[in-house]
Amino acid sequence: MTAKTMNPAYDLEKIKFGLDEKKWRRAVELYEDGKITEFEESYLGYTALVLGAKPYDVAISESACEQGDCSCFMGRSGSVCKHMVALAIYAVMRGNPLDKK
């Protein structure tokens, strides 16, 4: 029996909404550079190891990408960080190339 792939309740437009351009660009770079590793789904959402300045443990909800945790400074302070955004992009795109729009 194969595991069912979850579909997040958000898309790229919903992820990008409310983010500043710099955070979005940096998250896209992490995604496109293959820095999202050890991606997993659970009943709580998605988790991954995101390779930034050092490896960061990241988790986000399936229902709201701004709900989650990251072991980086911003994530520990309760802010949505680029690592969380990159994981949300991965949850939507599953490693497929982003459109250049």
Buried (B, 14 or more C-beta within 10 A) or exposed (E): EEEEEEEBEBEBEBBBEEBEEEBBEBBBEBBEEEBBEEBEBEEEBBBBBBBBEEBBBBBBBBEBBBEBBBBBEBBEEEEBBBBBBBBBBBBBBEEEEEEEE
